[in-house]
Amino acid sequence: MNRTKIEWVKNPDGTQGYTWNPITGCLNGCEYCYARKLANTRLKERYLLNPKVADIDGQLRDSQSPLWDRVIKDPFYPRFWEDRLTQVSPDQKPRGIFPCDMSDLFGIGIPEYWTQSVLWHIDNCPQHRFYLLTKQPQNLPKWSPFPQNCWVGVSVTNKEYLGRACYIGLAEIEASVKFISFEPLQGKIELRKDDLIDCGINWVIIGAQTKPYRPPAIADVQEIVEACDKAGVAVFLKDNLFLPDGEEPFFKCGNDGDWRIRQEVPR
């Protein structure tokens, strides 16, 4: 595991948490994906050394498959790192862990055996908190109910995706915490209080697109925050929003009298 700079990945004591990647690579095809860029640059050589790639629909039964050469040379094609499963242990002190930030645990083409193996280790490490995040909410119900130490979320970037995330995914599952990550927020979402309440959402994260940097309109952020406040949902604004200092509801005053960005975590 590695210490992460992702602001919302916190240990239970509030310190910065960890990422854990027993699966890498993804077929979701998001154009802004930071993980793909890393896989094709700094991590490329390391990833290509692992031949355990996802065999979608049995098309890669052996190295003679016409797809094999293309797949094995793609560092961001889904790969399983089974030896990394033991990096998470019941003997460790409690941590906050984001599994598969370089992949999608419930993504397109991820073999169920891989997902099942990761969830088994999660269930056997109840002292840790695990943040599970996907762009494929329709795949969540088959794994519900989730272990009590799982916070389960869906990435939503635009209003067209919101209905799938809420009513096809999160509304259909049981998890101790359910959340939506509006990152990168790419426009007006039209989130309603009832959407959050009906689906049992406990937490909302909002962030901007980076590399290239494209901040959302402040009005679009405020609309989401106001819906969360009406529904009693915790709000976590990422540092990359660069919102005006001192403005409510984006910033809150701390006990020391200093204004700081609003970064709430469910209790």
C-alpha positions, 0 to 999 in steps of 0.5 A: 500500500502507498500513502495517498494525497487524495484528500478524502481518503482518510484513516479513521483517526483523520490522518491521510490514508492509503491506496491499494492496487491488487487490480490495475487497468480499466476499460471505462475509457474516460478521457481525463483519466490520470491512471491511464496517463501514469500506466503509459508513462512512469508505470508502463514497464512495471505493468507490462511485466505482469501477463495476468490480464483480464480474459473478457468473454474467453477471448484470450484463452491462449497466447495464439489469440489474435487479441493477445498481442494487442492486449499484452502490450497495453499497460492499462489493460486490466491486470490482477496482482494477486500477491498484493492482496496480502498487503492488507492484513487483519494484524495492521492498525486501522487504516482508511484504504482506497482499493483500485484507484488505478482501476475500477473494482466493479468496472467493465471486463473485471473478472468476478473472481478478482472482485470477489478476492478483493472483497474477501480480504476487505471483509476479513480486515474489519478494523480498516475502512475501505472506500470503494468507488466505481463508474459502473453503478449497475454492477454494484447490486450483485455484491450487496450487502457490502461489508460494514467497513465499506464506504461505497460510491459512484463517480458522476461527472454530468447530469445524464449519469446521475440517474444511473448512479442513484437509482440503478446503483446506490439505491439498490445496495446496502452499505454503511456509507453511500456516496457520490463523487462529482469529480471532475464536475463538468457542468450543472447536475440538477441534484435534488434533495430527494435524490439524496434522501431516496438513495440513502446518500451519506456523503458527497465529494466535489472536485475539478478536472486536472491536467488540463485544469477545468474548474466547474462554475461556482453556481454548479457547485453551490447548487449541489452543496445546497441540496446536500445541506437540505438533505443533511448530507456531509460535503467534501470539497477538494482543494482543487476547486479554488473557491473564493476564500471566506464564502459560505457554504463553501468555507467554514470557520474553524475553532481557531477562527480561521476560514478553511475549505469545507471538508466534512466526513460522515460520522 
